[in-house]
Amino acid sequence: MTKHPQPLVLPALLLAVCASASAFAAGAPGIDSVRFPDVRTVRYQCDGDKDLTVRYFNSPDNQAAILRLEGQPVLAVSVVSGSGARYVGGRYEWWTKGDEGTLRDLMQTDANPPMLGGCRAVR
């Protein structure tokens, strides 16, 4: 004879699973054990009436940014800079200082203009 669970056991089990999933989702986003408690999205207005949206992920020891270029996400991580914040992902460099930023294609020479220049954060 098959034993069936009590009527309240299944709903209680489902509630516990949903609660633990919600608690996990509510935590700070992260990769492995690195958590990013400071996540913010900034929209920039750039020269040539172009815009760029950047999502920043910051923790005390790690910083990253996601830029959407030509419809594709680019994950860029912070690297050493003499001034401002410099993020590199693949062939792209996003360099900000204060509310201003410049996007360069590192496969181009320094003589080439930036992909996006004169970018200013929109408040």
N, CA, C and O atoms as CSV, one atom per row, in Angstrom:
chain,resi,resn,atom,element,x,y,z
A,1,MET,N,N,0.833,-1.158,0.000
A,1,MET,CA,C,0.000,0.000,0.000
A,1,MET,C,C,0.894,1.243,0.000
A,1,MET,O,O,1.848,1.329,0.774
A,2,THR,N,N,0.580,2.198,-0.868
A,2,THR,CA,C,1.353,3.426,-0.982
A,2,THR,C,C,0.918,4.401,0.092
A,2,THR,O,O,-0.272,4.591,0.344
A,3,LYS,N,N,1.920,5.018,0.724
A,3,LYS,CA,C,1.619,5.986,1.771
A,3,LYS,C,C,1.642,7.375,1.147
A,3,LYS,O,O,2.639,7.744,0.528
A,4,HIS,N,N,0.583,8.147,1.290
A,4,HIS,CA,C,0.485,9.500,0.750
A,4,HIS,C,C,0.863,10.515,1.828
A,4,HIS,O,O,0.542,10.317,3.000
A,5,PRO,N,N,1.542,11.600,1.445
A,5,PRO,CA,C,1.887,12.608,2.444
A,5,PRO,C,C,0.649,13.285,2.997
A,5,PRO,O,O,-0.395,13.337,2.346
A,6,GLN,N,N,0.778,13.790,4.184
A,6,GLN,CA,C,-0.320,14.518,4.818
A,6,GLN,C,C,-0.658,15.732,3.950
A,6,GLN,O,O,0.234,16.242,3.272
A,7,PRO,N,N,-1.889,16.214,3.939
A,7,PRO,CA,C,-2.311,17.313,3.076
A,7,PRO,C,C,-1.491,18.587,3.247
A,7,PRO,O,O,-1.320,19.312,2.267
A,8,LEU,N,N,-0.979,18.899,4.421
A,8,LEU,CA,C,-0.247,20.141,4.636
A,8,LEU,C,C,1.252,20.010,4.402
A,8,LEU,O,O,1.952,21.022,4.384
A,9,VAL,N,N,1.763,18.806,4.223
A,9,VAL,CA,C,3.201,18.610,4.067
A,9,VAL,C,C,3.689,19.189,2.742
A,9,VAL,O,O,4.697,19.894,2.729
A,10,LEU,N,N,3.027,18.923,1.656
A,10,LEU,CA,C,3.461,19.404,0.340
A,10,LEU,C,C,3.430,20.932,0.258
A,10,LEU,O,O,4.418,21.515,-0.189
A,11,PRO,N,N,2.359,21.609,0.661
A,11,PRO,CA,C,2.391,23.077,0.625
A,11,PRO,C,C,3.498,23.659,1.510
A,11,PRO,O,O,4.136,24.640,1.127
A,12,ALA,N,N,3.730,23.076,2.670
A,12,ALA,CA,C,4.781,23.570,3.569
A,12,ALA,C,C,6.150,23.389,2.915
A,12,ALA,O,O,7.004,24.270,3.017
A,13,LEU,N,N,6.366,22.259,2.246
A,13,LEU,CA,C,7.628,21.998,1.559
A,13,LEU,C,C,7.828,22.996,0.421
A,13,LEU,O,O,8.923,23.536,0.262
A,14,LEU,N,N,6.793,23.246,-0.369
A,14,LEU,CA,C,6.888,24.212,-1.459
A,14,LEU,C,C,7.176,25.618,-0.929
A,14,LEU,O,O,7.965,26.354,-1.522
A,15,LEU,N,N,6.548,25.989,0.167
A,15,LEU,CA,C,6.781,27.293,0.769
A,15,LEU,C,C,8.228,27.432,1.234
A,15,LEU,O,O,8.834,28.489,1.056
A,16,ALA,N,N,8.784,26.389,1.823
A,16,ALA,CA,C,10.174,26.417,2.291
A,16,ALA,C,C,11.139,26.562,1.118
A,16,ALA,O,O,12.105,27.320,1.206
A,17,VAL,N,N,10.894,25.851,0.031
A,17,VAL,CA,C,11.760,25.943,-1.154
A,17,VAL,C,C,11.688,27.343,-1.744
A,17,VAL,O,O,12.721,27.920,-2.083
A,18,CYS,N,N,10.489,27.900,-1.874
A,18,CYS,CA,C,10.340,29.256,-2.424
A,18,CYS,C,C,11.002,30.289,-1.532
A,18,CYS,O,O,11.623,31.226,-2.033
A,19,ALA,N,N,10.886,30.139,-0.232
A,19,ALA,CA,C,11.493,31.097,0.699
A,19,ALA,C,C,13.007,31.063,0.600
A,19,ALA,O,O,13.649,32.113,0.615
A,20,SER,N,N,13.591,29.870,0.497
A,20,SER,CA,C,15.046,29.795,0.396
A,20,SER,C,C,15.520,30.333,-0.947
A,20,SER,O,O,16.584,30.947,-1.011
A,21,ALA,N,N,14.774,30.126,-2.009
A,21,ALA,CA,C,15.140,30.681,-3.320
A,21,ALA,C,C,15.057,32.200,-3.291
A,21,ALA,O,O,15.903,32.880,-3.872
A,22,SER,N,N,14.039,32.738,-2.615
A,22,SER,CA,C,13.906,34.191,-2.511
A,22,SER,C,C,15.039,34.787,-1.695
A,22,SER,O,O,15.558,35.848,-2.041
A,23,ALA,N,N,15.424,34.132,-0.633
A,23,ALA,CA,C,16.521,34.627,0.198
A,23,ALA,C,C,17.821,34.631,-0.596
A,23,ALA,O,O,18.608,35.571,-0.487
A,24,PHE,N,N,18.051,33.606,-1.384
A,24,PHE,CA,C,19.260,33.546,-2.206
A,24,PHE,C,C,19.257,34.660,-3.238
A,24,PHE,O,O,20.279,35.316,-3.435
A,25,ALA,N,N,18.132,34.885,-3.899
A,25,ALA,CA,C,18.041,35.922,-4.935
A,25,ALA,C,C,18.193,37.319,-4.337
A,25,ALA,O,O,18.674,38.229,-5.012
A,26,ALA,N,N,17.792,37.494,-3.088
A,26,ALA,CA,C,17.860,38.814,-2.462
A,26,ALA,C,C,19.280,39.200,-2.082
A,26,ALA,O,O,19.548,40.380,-1.852
A,27,GLY,N,N,20.200,38.240,-2.009
A,27,GLY,CA,C,21.585,38.541,-1.663
A,27,GLY,C,C,22.263,39.335,-2.769
A,27,GLY,O,O,21.761,39.429,-3.889
A,28,ALA,N,N,23.405,39.898,-2.432
A,28,ALA,CA,C,24.163,40.674,-3.409
A,28,ALA,C,C,24.632,39.775,-4.539
A,28,ALA,O,O,25.021,38.633,-4.295
A,29,PRO,N,N,24.601,40.278,-5.797
A,29,PRO,CA,C,25.091,39.462,-6.900
A,29,PRO,C,C,26.583,39.218,-6.738
A,29,PRO,O,O,27.288,39.999,-6.098
A,30,GLY,N,N,27.053,38.130,-7.325
A,30,GLY,CA,C,28.473,37.844,-7.195
A,30,GLY,C,C,28.937,36.738,-8.117
A,30,GLY,O,O,28.156,36.120,-8.841
A,31,ILE,N,N,30.239,36.512,-8.063
A,31,ILE,CA,C,30.885,35.454,-8.817
A,31,ILE,C,C,31.719,34.680,-7.814
A,31,ILE,O,O,32.533,35.270,-7.104
A,32,ASP,N,N,31.530,33.365,-7.743
A,32,ASP,CA,C,32.169,32.538,-6.718
A,32,ASP,C,C,31.883,33.161,-5.362
A,32,ASP,O,O,30.716,33.380,-5.035
A,33,SER,N,N,32.887,33.451,-4.568
A,33,SER,CA,C,32.630,34.014,-3.242
A,33,SER,C,C,32.766,35.534,-3.219
A,33,SER,O,O,32.689,36.138,-2.150
A,34,VAL,N,N,32.967,36.162,-4.374
A,34,VAL,CA,C,33.054,37.623,-4.444
A,34,VAL,C,C,31.638,38.177,-4.586
A,34,VAL,O,O,30.932,37.840,-5.536
A,35,ARG,N,N,31.228,39.013,-3.658
A,35,ARG,CA,C,29.901,39.626,-3.690
A,35,ARG,C,C,30.044,41.105,-3.995
A,35,ARG,O,O,31.020,41.737,-3.592
A,36,PHE,N,N,29.076,41.652,-4.701
A,36,PHE,CA,C,29.066,43.061,-5.087
A,36,PHE,C,C,27.883,43.757,-4.427
A,36,PHE,O,O,26.795,43.802,-5.001
A,37,PRO,N,N,28.081,44.301,-3.228
A,37,PRO,CA,C,26.967,44.957,-2.532
A,37,PRO,C,C,26.553,46.282,-3.166
A,37,PRO,O,O,25.433,46.743,-2.949
A,38,ASP,N,N,27.436,46.895,-3.941
A,38,ASP,CA,C,27.136,48.188,-4.573
A,38,ASP,C,C,26.983,47.979,-6.076
A,38,ASP,O,O,27.974,47.897,-6.802
A,39,VAL,N,N,25.746,47.893,-6.535
A,39,VAL,CA,C,25.458,47.741,-7.963
A,39,VAL,C,C,24.671,48.966,-8.402
A,39,VAL,O,O,23.646,49.300,-7.809
A,40,ARG,N,N,25.153,49.630,-9.440
A,40,ARG,CA,C,24.433,50.813,-9.932
A,40,ARG,C,C,24.534,50.878,-11.446
A,40,ARG,O,O,25.495,50.401,-12.049
A,41,THR,N,N,23.529,51.474,-12.034
A,41,THR,CA,C,23.469,51.643,-13.479
A,41,THR,C,C,23.553,53.128,-13.790
A,41,THR,O,O,22.838,53.941,-13.204
A,42,VAL,N,N,24.446,53.473,-14.729
A,42,VAL,CA,C,24.636,54.872,-15.113
A,42,VAL,C,C,24.468,54.978,-16.629
A,42,VAL,O,O,25.032,54.192,-17.391
A,43,ARG,N,N,23.681,55.964,-17.041
A,43,ARG,CA,C,23.511,56.241,-18.470
A,43,ARG,C,C,24.360,57.454,-18.811
A,43,ARG,O,O,24.345,58.465,-18.108
A,44,TYR,N,N,25.103,57.332,-19.910
A,44,TYR,CA,C,25.981,58.409,-20.365
A,44,TYR,C,C,25.478,58.938,-21.710
A,44,TYR,O,O,25.034,58.168,-22.562
A,45,GLN,N,N,25.550,60.226,-21.886
A,45,GLN,CA,C,25.280,60.890,-23.162
A,45,GLN,C,C,26.651,61.262,-23.728
A,45,GLN,O,O,27.444,61.936,-23.069
A,46,CYS,N,N,26.921,60.811,-24.966
A,46,CYS,CA,C,28.244,60.988,-25.561
A,46,CYS,C,C,28.171,61.880,-26.798
A,46,CYS,O,O,27.094,62.191,-27.307
A,47,ASP,N,N,29.355,62.281,-27.263
A,47,ASP,CA,C,29.434,63.074,-28.490
A,47,ASP,C,C,28.702,62.361,-29.624
A,47,ASP,O,O,28.582,61.136,-29.629
A,48,GLY,N,N,28.221,63.138,-30.573
A,48,GLY,CA,C,27.509,62.565,-31.715
A,48,GLY,C,C,26.128,62.071,-31.358
A,48,GLY,O,O,25.557,61.248,-32.072
A,49,ASP,N,N,25.574,62.574,-30.238
A,49,ASP,CA,C,24.237,62.198,-29.784
A,49,ASP,C,C,24.104,60.685,-29.573
A,49,ASP,O,O,23.044,60.106,-29.808
A,50,LYS,N,N,25.194,60.058,-29.128
A,50,LYS,CA,C,25.183,58.617,-28.821
A,50,LYS,C,C,25.081,58.447,-27.323
A,50,LYS,O,O,25.486,59.320,-26.556
A,51,ASP,N,N,24.537,57.317,-26.916
A,51,ASP,CA,C,24.459,57.062,-25.486
A,51,ASP,C,C,25.011,55.680,-25.156
A,51,ASP,O,O,25.120,54.809,-26.019
A,52,LEU,N,N,25.352,55.510,-23.900
A,52,LEU,CA,C,25.930,54.263,-23.410
A,52,LEU,C,C,25.421,54.058,-21.991
A,52,LEU,O,O,25.446,54.979,-21.176
A,53,THR,N,N,24.963,52.854,-21.701
A,53,THR,CA,C,24.547,52.503,-20.349
A,53,THR,C,C,25.552,51.507,-19.794
A,53,THR,O,O,25.891,50.513,-20.437
A,54,VAL,N,N,26.020,51.796,-18.583
A,54,VAL,CA,C,27.018,50.955,-17.936
A,54,VAL,C,C,26.474,50.532,-16.584
A,54,VAL,O,O,25.964,51.353,-15.821
A,55,ARG,N,N,26.587,49.252,-16.297
A,55,ARG,CA,C,26.176,48.729,-14.988
A,55,ARG,C,C,27.453,48.399,-14.223
A,55,ARG,O,O,28.257,47.573,-14.657
A,56,TYR,N,N,27.626,49.057,-13.077
A,56,TYR,CA,C,28.827,48.895,-12.259
A,56,TYR,C,C,28.553,47.942,-11.094
A,56,TYR,O,O,27.517,48.026,-10.435
A,57,PHE,N,N,29.498,47.039,-10.857
A,57,PHE,CA,C,29.447,46.093,-9.754
A,57,PHE,C,C,30.679,46.348,-8.889
A,57,PHE,O,O,31.806,46.126,-9.329
A,58,ASN,N,N,30.463,46.816,-7.655
A,58,ASN,CA,C,31.585,47.199,-6.801
A,58,ASN,C,C,31.548,46.473,-5.467
A,58,ASN,O,O,30.493,46.287,-4.861
A,59,SER,N,N,32.728,46.073,-5.035
A,59,SER,CA,C,32.951,45.552,-3.694
A,59,SER,C,C,34.214,46.234,-3.190
A,59,SER,O,O,34.886,46.917,-3.962
A,60,PRO,N,N,34.551,46.069,-1.931
A,60,PRO,CA,C,35.755,46.741,-1.437
A,60,PRO,C,C,37.024,46.395,-2.218
A,60,PRO,O,O,37.897,47.249,-2.368
A,61,ASP,N,N,37.144,45.178,-2.711
A,61,ASP,CA,C,38.373,44.750,-3.381
A,61,ASP,C,C,38.241,44.506,-4.883
A,61,ASP,O,O,39.251,44.303,-5.557
A,62,ASN,N,N,37.032,44.521,-5.418
A,62,ASN,CA,C,36.822,44.173,-6.824
A,62,ASN,C,C,35.801,45.113,-7.455
A,62,ASN,O,O,34.789,45.458,-6.845
A,63,GLN,N,N,36.091,45.519,-8.690
A,63,GLN,CA,C,35.156,46.362,-9.434
A,63,GLN,C,C,35.047,45.803,-10.847
A,63,GLN,O,O,36.033,45.368,-11.442
A,64,ALA,N,N,33.834,45.826,-11.363
A,64,ALA,CA,C,33.576,45.373,-12.724
A,64,ALA,C,C,32.476,46.240,-13.322
A,64,ALA,O,O,31.736,46.916,-12.608
A,65,ALA,N,N,32.388,46.204,-14.635
A,65,ALA,CA,C,31.348,46.966,-15.332
A,65,ALA,C,C,30.859,46.128,-16.510
A,65,ALA,O,O,31.628,45.393,-17.129
A,66,ILE,N,N,29.586,46.249,-16.802
A,66,ILE,CA,C,29.028,45.608,-17.996
A,66,ILE,C,C,28.538,46.707,-18.909
A,66,ILE,O,O,27.699,47.528,-18.538
A,67,LEU,N,N,29.087,46.703,-20.125
A,67,LEU,CA,C,28.701,47.668,-21.158
A,67,LEU,C,C,27.992,46.876,-22.250
A,67,LEU,O,O,28.354,45.728,-22.510
A,68,ARG,N,N,27.013,47.453,-22.877
A,68,ARG,CA,C,26.334,46.793,-23.991
A,68,ARG,C,C,26.779,47.503,-25.254
A,68,ARG,O,O,26.430,48.659,-25.494
A,69,LEU,N,N,27.573,46.777,-26.075
A,69,LEU,CA,C,28.115,47.330,-27.311
A,69,LEU,C,C,27.617,46.522,-28.499
A,69,LEU,O,O,27.783,45.303,-28.553
A,70,GLU,N,N,27.011,47.209,-29.437
A,70,GLU,CA,C,26.447,46.565,-30.624
A,70,GLU,C,C,25.535,45.410,-30.230
A,70,GLU,O,O,25.537,44.350,-30.857
A,71,GLY,N,N,24.750,45.640,-29.170
A,71,GLY,CA,C,23.772,44.656,-28.726
A,71,GLY,C,C,24.342,43.513,-27.907
A,71,GLY,O,O,23.590,42.640,-27.473
A,72,GLN,N,N,25.648,43.491,-27.682
A,72,GLN,CA,C,26.279,42.406,-26.942
A,72,GLN,C,C,26.837,42.922,-25.620
A,72,GLN,O,O,27.406,44.012,-25.578
A,73,PRO,N,N,26.686,42.159,-24.542
A,73,PRO,CA,C,27.263,42.594,-23.268
A,73,PRO,C,C,28.771,42.372,-23.261
A,73,PRO,O,O,29.262,41.357,-23.753
A,74,VAL,N,N,29.493,43.326,-22.702
A,74,VAL,CA,C,30.939,43.214,-22.540
A,74,VAL,C,C,31.233,43.356,-21.054
A,74,VAL,O,O,30.908,44.377,-20.450
A,75,LEU,N,N,31.848,42.334,-20.463
A,75,LEU,CA,C,32.248,42.380,-19.071
A,75,LEU,C,C,33.649,42.959,-19.005
A,75,LEU,O,O,34.585,42.407,-19.583
A,76,ALA,N,N,33.792,44.070,-18.302
A,76,ALA,CA,C,35.085,44.732,-18.154
A,76,ALA,C,C,35.423,44.797,-16.668
A,76,ALA,O,O,34.556,45.061,-15.835
A,77,VAL,N,N,36.681,44.555,-16.349
A,77,VAL,CA,C,37.123,44.611,-14.963
A,77,VAL,C,C,38.069,45.784,-14.776
A,77,VAL,O,O,38.707,46.239,-15.726
A,78,SER,N,N,38.153,46.263,-13.556
A,78,SER,CA,C,39.017,47.412,-13.296
A,78,SER,C,C,40.480,46.987,-13.370
A,78,SER,O,O,40.864,45.896,-12.947
A,79,VAL,N,N,41.277,47.894,-13.925
A,79,VAL,CA,C,42.721,47.697,-14.020
A,79,VAL,C,C,43.388,48.973,-13.522
A,79,VAL,O,O,42.735,49.998,-13.328
A,80,VAL,N,N,44.683,48.894,-13.321
A,80,VAL,CA,C,45.423,50.036,-12.792
A,80,VAL,C,C,45.312,51.228,-13.740
A,80,VAL,O,O,45.428,51.097,-14.959
A,81,SER,N,N,45.082,52.403,-13.131
A,81,SER,CA,C,45.051,53.642,-13.914
A,81,SER,C,C,45.762,54.725,-13.117
A,81,SER,O,O,45.802,54.692,-11.887
A,82,GLY,N,N,46.315,55.676,-13.838
A,82,GLY,CA,C,46.978,56.792,-13.170
A,82,GLY,C,C,45.968,57.741,-12.556
A,82,GLY,O,O,46.259,58.413,-11.566
A,83,SER,N,N,44.784,57.796,-13.141
A,83,SER,CA,C,43.752,58.714,-12.675
A,83,SER,C,C,42.398,58.191,-13.126
A,83,SER,O,O,42.268,57.696,-14.245
A,84,GLY,N,N,41.411,58.292,-12.285
A,84,GLY,CA,C,40.069,57.837,-12.638
A,84,GLY,C,C,39.929,56.333,-12.490
A,84,GLY,O,O,40.744,55.680,-11.839
A,85,ALA,N,N,38.887,55.792,-13.102
A,85,ALA,CA,C,38.614,54.355,-13.074
A,85,ALA,C,C,38.717,53.816,-14.493
A,85,ALA,O,O,38.065,54.326,-15.405
A,86,ARG,N,N,39.524,52.800,-14.676
A,86,ARG,CA,C,39.759,52.218,-16.000
A,86,ARG,C,C,39.304,50.763,-15.981
A,86,ARG,O,O,39.735,49.980,-15.135
A,87,TYR,N,N,38.426,50.409,-16.926
A,87,TYR,CA,C,37.887,49.058,-17.053
A,87,TYR,C,C,38.275,48.522,-18.424
A,87,TYR,O,O,38.182,49.231,-19.427
A,88,VAL,N,N,38.711,47.266,-18.460
A,88,VAL,CA,C,39.078,46.640,-19.727
A,88,VAL,C,C,38.338,45.319,-19.842
A,88,VAL,O,O,38.309,44.518,-18.908
A,89,GLY,N,N,37.733,45.106,-21.021
A,89,GLY,CA,C,37.046,43.858,-21.327
A,89,GLY,C,C,37.246,43.531,-22.785
A,89,GLY,O,O,36.811,44.282,-23.657
A,90,GLY,N,N,37.908,42.405,-23.064
A,90,GLY,CA,C,38.188,42.060,-24.460
A,90,GLY,C,C,39.024,43.151,-25.097
A,90,GLY,O,O,40.084,43.513,-24.587
A,91,ARG,N,N,38.549,43.664,-26.200
A,91,ARG,CA,C,39.291,44.695,-26.930
A,91,ARG,C,C,38.908,46.117,-26.545
A,91,ARG,O,O,39.382,47.076,-27.153
A,92,TYR,N,N,38.043,46.258,-25.529
A,92,TYR,CA,C,37.509,47.574,-25.183
A,92,TYR,C,C,38.060,48.104,-23.862
A,92,TYR,O,O,38.323,47.351,-22.925
A,93,GLU,N,N,38.222,49.408,-23.823
A,93,GLU,CA,C,38.649,50.107,-22.615
A,93,GLU,C,C,37.645,51.225,-22.324
A,93,GLU,O,O,37.407,52.089,-23.168
A,94,TRP,N,N,37.063,51.201,-21.135
A,94,TRP,CA,C,36.138,52.233,-20.676
A,94,TRP,C,C,36.836,52.954,-19.539
A,94,TRP,O,O,37.105,52.357,-18.496
A,95,TRP,N,N,37.133,54.239,-19.731
A,95,TRP,CA,C,37.897,55.004,-18.757
A,95,TRP,C,C,37.059,56.175,-18.292
A,95,TRP,O,O,36.624,56.999,-19.097
A,96,THR,N,N,36.832,56.246,-16.987
A,96,THR,CA,C,36.017,57.326,-16.447
A,96,THR,C,C,36.820,58.140,-15.440
A,96,THR,O,O,37.753,57.648,-14.806
A,97,LYS,N,N,36.429,59.383,-15.320
A,97,LYS,CA,C,36.952,60.254,-14.270
A,97,LYS,C,C,35.801,61.165,-13.886
A,97,LYS,O,O,35.329,61.970,-14.688
A,98,GLY,N,N,35.360,61.025,-12.646
A,98,GLY,CA,C,34.175,61.763,-12.224
A,98,GLY,C,C,32.970,61.294,-13.019
A,98,GLY,O,O,32.706,60.095,-13.098
A,99,ASP,N,N,32.235,62.232,-13.610
A,99,ASP,CA,C,31.033,61.909,-14.395
A,99,ASP,C,C,31.308,61.772,-15.886
A,99,ASP,O,O,30.366,61.670,-16.672
A,100,GLU,N,N,32.572,61.766,-16.296
A,100,GLU,CA,C,32.916,61.715,-17.720
A,100,GLU,C,C,33.613,60.403,-18.063
A,100,GLU,O,O,34.277,59.798,-17.222
A,101,GLY,N,N,33.448,59.974,-19.317
A,101,GLY,CA,C,34.070,58.722,-19.738
A,101,GLY,C,C,34.395,58.701,-21.214
A,101,GLY,O,O,33.864,59.481,-22.005
A,102,THR,N,N,35.295,57.774,-21.569
A,102,THR,CA,C,35.708,57.572,-22.954
A,102,THR,C,C,35.802,56.075,-23.220
A,102,THR,O,O,36.353,55.330,-22.410
A,103,LEU,N,N,35.267,55.638,-24.350
A,103,LEU,CA,C,35.336,54.242,-24.755
A,103,LEU,C,C,36.270,54.123,-25.949
A,103,LEU,O,O,36.098,54.808,-26.958
A,104,ARG,N,N,37.258,53.249,-25.825
A,104,ARG,CA,C,38.214,53.029,-26.912
A,104,ARG,C,C,38.228,51.566,-27.317
A,104,ARG,O,O,37.968,50.671,-26.513
A,105,ASP,N,N,38.539,51.353,-28.587
A,105,ASP,CA,C,38.807,50.020,-29.118
A,105,ASP,C,C,40.320,49.863,-29.072
A,105,ASP,O,O,41.033,50.559,-29.795
A,106,LEU,N,N,40.819,48.965,-28.237
A,106,LEU,CA,C,42.255,48.807,-28.054
A,106,LEU,C,C,42.959,48.230,-29.274
A,106,LEU,O,O,44.189,48.207,-29.323
A,107,MET,N,N,42.200,47.765,-30.255
A,107,MET,CA,C,42.796,47.254,-31.489
A,107,MET,C,C,43.121,48.399,-32.457
A,107,MET,O,O,43.775,48.186,-33.477
A,108,GLN,N,N,42.664,49.605,-32.133
A,108,GLN,CA,C,42.945,50.789,-32.944
A,108,GLN,C,C,44.151,51.519,-32.350
A,108,GLN,O,O,44.472,51.348,-31.174
A,109,THR,N,N,44.803,52.320,-33.159
A,109,THR,CA,C,45.950,53.088,-32.671
A,109,THR,C,C,45.456,54.281,-31.861
A,109,THR,O,O,44.289,54.667,-31.936
A,110,ASP,N,N,46.368,54.851,-31.089
A,110,ASP,CA,C,46.023,56.036,-30.298
A,110,ASP,C,C,45.654,57.224,-31.181
A,110,ASP,O,O,44.984,58.153,-30.732
A,111,ALA,N,N,46.097,57.190,-32.442
A,111,ALA,CA,C,45.782,58.294,-33.361
A,111,ALA,C,C,44.308,58.277,-33.767
A,111,ALA,O,O,43.764,59.307,-34.165
A,112,ASN,N,N,43.665,57.124,-33.669
A,112,ASN,CA,C,42.244,57.027,-34.017
A,112,ASN,C,C,41.400,57.672,-32.917
A,112,ASN,O,O,41.759,57.618,-31.741
A,113,PRO,N,N,40.289,58.276,-33.301
A,113,PRO,CA,C,39.404,58.841,-32.272
A,113,PRO,C,C,38.766,57.715,-31.457
A,113,PRO,O,O,38.674,56.584,-31.933
A,114,PRO,N,N,38.326,58.017,-30.232
A,114,PRO,CA,C,37.654,56.982,-29.429
A,114,PRO,C,C,36.346,56.553,-30.080
A,114,PRO,O,O,35.759,57.292,-30.870
A,115,MET,N,N,35.899,55.349,-29.737
A,115,MET,CA,C,34.594,54.877,-30.222
A,115,MET,C,C,33.496,55.806,-29.719
A,115,MET,O,O,32.599,56.198,-30.466
A,116,LEU,N,N,33.588,56.150,-28.438
A,116,LEU,CA,C,32.662,57.096,-27.817
A,116,LEU,C,C,33.484,58.055,-26.973
A,116,LEU,O,O,34.214,57.639,-26.073
A,117,GLY,N,N,33.360,59.325,-27.270
A,117,GLY,CA,C,34.093,60.341,-26.519
A,117,GLY,C,C,33.137,61.364,-25.945
A,117,GLY,O,O,31.970,61.433,-26.331
A,118,GLY,N,N,33.640,62.146,-25.029
A,118,GLY,CA,C,32.834,63.192,-24.426
A,118,GLY,C,C,31.598,62.671,-23.694
A,118,GLY,O,O,30.583,63.363,-23.622
A,119,CYS,N,N,31.679,61.468,-23.155
A,119,CYS,CA,C,30.527,60.883,-22.466
A,119,CYS,C,C,30.371,61.523,-21.089
A,119,CYS,O,O,31.336,61.665,-20.338
A,120,ARG,N,N,29.132,61.904,-20.776
A,120,ARG,CA,C,28.823,62.509,-19.472
A,120,ARG,C,C,27.633,61.782,-18.859
A,120,ARG,O,O,26.649,61.487,-19.536
A,121,ALA,N,N,27.742,61.503,-17.580
A,121,ALA,CA,C,26.658,60.826,-16.864
A,121,ALA,C,C,25.415,61.701,-16.884
A,121,ALA,O,O,25.493,62.909,-16.661
A,122,VAL,N,N,24.285,61.097,-17.147
A,122,VAL,CA,C,22.997,61.797,-17.157
A,122,VAL,C,C,22.387,61.622,-15.774
A,122,VAL,O,O,22.232,60.499,-15.294
A,123,ARG,N,N,22.048,62.719,-15.144
A,123,ARG,CA,C,21.471,62.667,-13.776
A,123,ARG,C,C,19.989,62.835,-13.824
A,123,ARG,O,O,19.332,62.820,-12.783
